[in-house]
Amino acid sequence: MIPVTSLAELSTMIESAAITLQGVAVRTPLQANHRLSEATGAQVWLKREDLQPVRSYKLRGAYNLISQLNDAERAAGVVCASAGNHGQGVAWSCAKLGIDARIFVPSTTPRQKRDRMLALGQGHIELVVQGDTYDDASTLAKQAAERDGATIVPAFDDLRTAAGQGTVAPEIVDQLGAAPDVVLVPIGGGGMLAGVGAWFRTHYPQTRIIGVEPAGAPCMIEAIAAGEPVELTDIDTFVDGAAVRRAGDVTLPLVQEISPELVAIPEGQVCTEMLAMYQTDGIIAEPAGALASASLPTDVVDSFVRVEPGQSVVAIVSGGNNDVSRYAEIVERALVHQGRKRYLLVSFPQEPGALRRFLDEVLGPDDDITHFEYVKRSNRETGPALVGIELNDPYDFPHLVERLQASKVDAEVLDADSPFLRFIV
């Protein structure tokens, strides 16, 4: 691992990495986004890193590091840990360079990403599925590298990786014709934020840099607050490409010097943005790919980042490796976050017509029951039921509660973080 350096030195490494990646990484489009521009009044652009050959920006850092290995290091092979995208970047790079790799992935990695790693590696890849989180896989990868003499290829915690990922920054300025007023960068362990932030701070210090983390894994926010990397005890792995338990030892000092604004976005808001990107923009983004743009206000999500009308804003779409089987959960999380999906624990009297009265007295004309789980207890006067209701308008919910109270039905409204909902959402 190359030791920590200054922002200016990392910026110089980024310029060199850009030359290395010519003809390797795709110069991905910078696309104006009408939906987000109209919602914010700003000029919002999306940097489409989901259109790389491996459908994420991770190719940049992996190839930049691996291409610098000497003959002995290449012969010994490489090892890495990945939640999916970094592994694909390593696999693709190793196939191009003729180097063997062992890739450790946690069990939460979608099968689509596992299959892609093997396909991209073209016989150069051994895939090891172990551990529940990225950090578990990272520990195993480091142990394997030490044991076998292979070179570890960090997903973010190495200057060569950060430099490769940082090549996104000069492309943005060249394509836009000027430095953006605001750049939104997704955060996992901080590699892209370190690279992009170092380049902008060196060349265009006036650009507002905002790092965006998932609320269920805010490792960089916690590290900045503590002044050192902090091991998060419990993380939500839904945003698998950014669900990192501990910020990097190399990236943290750089991020501290960059001093970006940091925000944490609820997973439900990420799901809402994913659906908007798919349905309106025609973009298939994975959760981490929608993370940056999810921080902007729209008519269906909260505002975590305020931008001024007319400002140029660039959000990096970091990846598009989403498993289609996850869309049911994505829709569910989005509806719950928007307040359009509510769950009640209802105690129904065990008598004929109880459900009909609930439908007539409580539900509004545009409401729909989308989930109903009832267990009849013959030795009790009431039977519990878990009822999921989808509202046409989330602002109608207070009226539903009023009708519920007036009906004298014994019911409890479940919070979004209720343990009961973990069986459904």
Residue pairs with C-beta under 8 A, 6 or more apart in sequence:
1 152
1 154
1 157
1 158
1 159
1 250
2 158
2 159
2 160
3 159
3 250
4 159
4 250
4 253
4 254
5 13
5 159
6 257
7 197
7 198
7 201
7 202
7 254
7 257
7 258
8 198
8 202
10 159
10 162
10 163
10 166
10 194
10 195
10 198
10 199
10 254
11 166
11 198
11 199
11 201
11 202
11 203
13 159
13 160
13 163
13 166
14 163
14 166
14 167
14 169
14 170
14 195
14 198
14 199
15 170
16 163
17 60
17 64
17 160
17 163
17 164
17 166
17 167
18 167
18 170
20 63
20 64
20 67
20 164
21 60
21 63
21 64
21 164
21 167
24 59
24 63
24 96
25 52
25 59
25 60
25 63
25 167
26 51
26 52
26 53
27 171
28 47
28 48
28 49
28 50
28 51
28 52
28 171
29 47
29 48
29 51
29 175
30 45
30 46
30 47
30 48
30 171
30 172
30 175
30 176
30 314
31 45
31 46
31 48
32 43
32 44
32 45
33 44
33 45
33 46
33 281
33 293
33 315
35 276
35 280
35 281
35 298
36 42
36 44
36 46
36 293
36 296
36 298
36 313
36 315
37 43
37 44
39 296
39 297
39 298
39 299
40 296
40 297
40 307
40 309
40 313
41 307
41 308
41 309
41 310
42 181
42 182
42 307
42 308
42 309
42 310
42 311
42 312
42 313
43 310
43 311
43 312
43 313
44 293
44 296
44 313
44 314
44 315
45 176
45 180
45 312
45 313
45 314
45 315
46 281
46 283
46 293
46 314
46 315
46 316
46 317
47 168
47 171
47 172
47 314
47 315
47 316
47 317
48 283
48 317
49 56
49 57
49 168
49 289
49 316
49 317
49 318
49 319
50 56
50 283
50 284
50 285
50 286
50 289
50 317
50 318
50 319
50 320
51 320
52 59
52 60
53 59
53 92
54 85
54 88
54 89
54 91
54 92
54 116
54 120
54 321
55 85
55 88
55 116
55 319
55 320
55 321
56 85
56 88
56 89
56 241
56 286
56 289
56 318
56 319
56 320
56 321
57 85
57 165
57 168
57 192
57 316
57 318
57 319
58 82
58 85
58 86
58 88
58 89
58 90
58 155
58 165
58 319
59 88
59 89
59 92
59 93
60 89
60 164
60 165
60 167
60 168
61 86
61 89
61 155
61 156
61 158
61 160
61 161
61 162
61 163
61 164
61 165
61 191
61 195
62 80
62 86
62 89
62 90
62 92
62 93
62 153
62 161
62 164
63 89
63 92
63 93
63 96
63 97
63 164
64 160
64 161
64 163
64 164
64 167
65 153
65 154
65 158
65 160
65 161
65 164
66 78
66 90
66 93
66 94
66 97
66 99
66 153
67 93
67 97
68 160
69 78
69 99
69 151
73 151
74 97
74 98
74 99
76 148
76 149
76 150
76 151
77 99
77 100
77 101
77 102
77 148
77 150
77 151
78 90
78 94
78 99
78 100
78 101
78 102
78 150
78 151
78 152
78 153
79 101
79 102
79 103
79 104
79 141
79 144
79 145
79 148
79 150
79 151
79 152
79 153
80 86
80 87
80 90
80 101
80 102
80 103
80 104
80 141
80 152
80 153
80 154
80 155
81 103
81 104
81 105
81 134
81 137
81 138
81 139
81 140
81 141
81 142
81 155
82 88
82 90
82 103
82 104
82 105
82 109
82 117
82 134
82 137
82 155
83 105
83 106
83 108
83 109
83 113
83 134
83 137
83 155
83 188
83 240
83 241
83 243
84 105
84 109
84 110
84 113
84 114
84 116
84 117
84 240
84 241
84 321
85 113
85 241
85 286
85 288
85 318
85 319
85 321
86 153
86 155
87 103
87 105
87 109
87 113
87 117
87 127
88 113
88 116
88 117
88 120
88 321
90 101
90 103
90 153
91 101
91 103
91 116
91 117
91 118
91 120
91 121
91 124
91 125
92 120
92 121
93 99
94 100
94 101
94 121
94 124
94 125
95 120
95 121
95 122
95 123
95 124
98 124
99 124
100 124
100 125
100 126
101 121
101 124
101 125
101 126
101 153
102 125
102 126
102 128
102 141
102 144
102 150
103 117
103 125
103 126
103 127
103 128
104 128
104 129
104 130
104 131
104 137
104 138
104 140
104 141
104 144
105 113
105 114
105 117
105 127
105 128
105 129
105 137
106 129
106 130
106 131
106 132
106 133
106 134
106 136
106 137
106 237
107 129
107 130
107 131
107 132
108 132
108 133
108 237
108 240
108 243
109 129
109 240
110 240
110 321
110 322
110 323
110 325
110 326
111 323
112 321
112 322
112 323
112 324
113 321
113 323
114 127
114 129
116 321
117 125
117 127
118 125
118 127
128 140
128 144
130 136
130 137
130 140
131 137
131 139
131 140
132 237
133 235
133 237
133 243
133 245
134 155
134 188
134 240
134 243
134 244
134 245
135 244
135 245
135 246
138 155
141 152
142 152
144 150
145 151
145 152
153 161
154 161
154 191
154 248
154 250
155 161
155 188
155 189
155 191
156 162
156 165
156 188
156 189
156 190
156 191
156 192
156 194
156 244
156 248
156 251
157 189
157 190
157 191
157 248
157 249
157 250
157 251
158 191
158 250
159 250
161 191
162 191
162 192
162 194
162 195
162 198
162 250
162 251
162 254
163 195
164 195
165 191
165 192
165 195
165 196
166 192
166 194
166 195
166 196
166 198
166 199
167 195
168 192
168 195
168 196
168 316
169 183
169 195
169 196
169 199
169 200
170 199
172 180
172 183
172 314
173 179
173 180
173 203
173 204
176 312
176 314
178 312
179 200
179 203
179 204
179 206
179 207
180 207
180 312
180 313
180 314
181 207
181 208
181 307
181 308
181 311
181 312
181 313
182 207
182 208
182 210
182 305
182 307
182 311
182 312
182 313
182 314
183 196
183 200
183 207
183 208
183 209
183 210
183 313
183 314
183 315
183 316
184 210
184 212
184 292
184 293
184 295
184 296
184 305
184 313
184 314
184 315
184 316
185 192
185 193
185 196
185 197
185 209
185 210
185 211
185 212
185 260
185 292
185 316
186 192
186 211
186 212
186 213
186 241
186 242
186 288
186 289
186 291
186 292
186 316
186 318
187 193
187 211
187 212
187 213
187 219
187 220
187 242
187 262
187 291
188 241
188 242
188 243
188 244
188 288
189 219
189 220
189 244
189 246
189 247
189 248
189 251
190 211
190 220
190 247
190 248
190 251
190 252
190 254
190 255
191 248
191 251
192 316
192 318
193 209
193 211
193 220
193 251
193 255
193 258
193 260
194 248
194 250
194 251
194 254
194 255
194 258
196 209
196 316
197 209
197 211
197 254
197 255
197 258
197 260
198 254
198 258
200 207
200 209
201 209
201 257
201 258
208 261
209 258
209 260
209 261
210 260
210 261
210 262
210 263
210 295
210 305
211 220
211 255
211 260
211 261
211 262
211 263
212 262
212 263
212 264
212 265
212 291
212 292
212 294
212 295
212 304
212 305
213 219
213 220
213 221
213 242
213 262
213 263
213 264
213 265
213 291
214 236
214 238
214 239
214 242
214 243
214 264
214 265
214 267
214 270
214 287
214 288
214 291
215 236
215 264
215 265
215 266
215 267
216 235
216 236
216 237
216 238
216 239
216 243
216 267
217 232
217 235
217 236
217 237
217 239
217 242
217 243
217 244
217 245
218 232
218 264
219 229
219 230
219 232
219 235
219 244
219 245
219 246
219 247
220 247
220 252
220 255
220 262
221 262
221 264
222 230
222 232
222 247
223 229
223 230
223 246
223 247
223 252
224 252
224 255
224 256
224 262
228 252
229 246
229 247
229 248
229 249
229 252
230 246
230 247
231 245
231 246
232 245
232 246
235 243
235 244
235 245
236 243
236 267
237 243
238 267
238 270
238 287
238 329
238 333
239 267
239 270
239 287
239 288
239 291
240 286
240 287
240 288
241 286
241 287
241 288
241 289
241 318
241 319
241 321
242 287
242 288
242 291
247 255
261 305
263 295
263 304
263 305
264 304
265 291
265 294
265 295
265 304
266 337
267 287
267 333
267 337
268 333
268 334
268 336
268 337
268 338
268 416
269 294
269 301
269 302
269 304
269 337
270 287
270 290
270 291
270 294
271 287
271 329
271 330
271 331
271 333
271 334
271 337
272 294
272 300
272 301
272 334
272 337
272 338
273 285
273 290
273 293
273 294
273 298
273 301
274 285
274 286
274 287
274 289
274 290
274 322
274 330
274 334
275 330
275 331
275 334
276 298
276 300
277 283
277 284
277 285
277 290
277 293
277 317
278 284
278 285
283 317
283 320
284 320
284 322
285 317
285 319
285 320
285 322
286 319
286 320
286 321
286 322
287 322
287 330
288 318
288 319
289 317
289 318
289 319
289 320
289 322
290 317
291 318
292 315
292 316
292 317
292 318
293 315
293 317
294 301
295 304
295 305
295 315
296 303
296 304
296 305
296 307
296 313
296 315
297 303
297 304
297 305
297 306
300 338
301 337
301 338
307 313
329 425
332 341
332 424
332 425
333 425
335 341
335 390
336 342
336 416
336 421
336 425
337 416
338 394
339 391
339 394
339 397
340 390
340 391
340 392
340 393
340 394
341 370
341 388
341 389
341 390
341 391
342 388
342 389
342 391
342 397
342 400
342 413
342 414
343 371
343 386
343 387
343 388
343 389
343 413
343 414
343 418
343 420
343 421
343 424
344 386
344 387
344 389
344 404
344 411
344 412
344 413
344 414
345 384
345 385
345 386
345 387
345 411
345 412
345 414
345 420
346 358
346 384
346 385
346 386
346 387
346 409
346 410
346 411
347 382
347 383
347 384
347 385
347 409
347 410
347 411
348 354
348 355
348 358
348 374
348 382
348 383
348 384
348 385
348 409
349 381
349 382
350 376
350 377
350 378
350 380
350 381
350 382
350 383
357 407
357 409
358 407
358 409
359 369
361 403
361 406
361 407
361 409
362 400
362 403
362 404
362 407
362 409
363 369
363 389
363 400
364 391
364 392
364 396
364 399
364 400
364 403
366 391
366 392
366 393
366 396
367 389
367 390
367 391
367 392
367 396
367 400
368 389
368 390
369 387
369 388
369 389
369 390
370 388
370 389
370 390
371 386
371 387
371 388
371 424
372 385
372 386
372 387
372 388
373 385
373 386
373 387
374 383
374 384
374 385
375 383
375 384
375 385
376 383
377 383
377 384
382 410
386 420
386 424
388 424
389 400
391 397
391 400
401 413
404 411
414 420
414 421
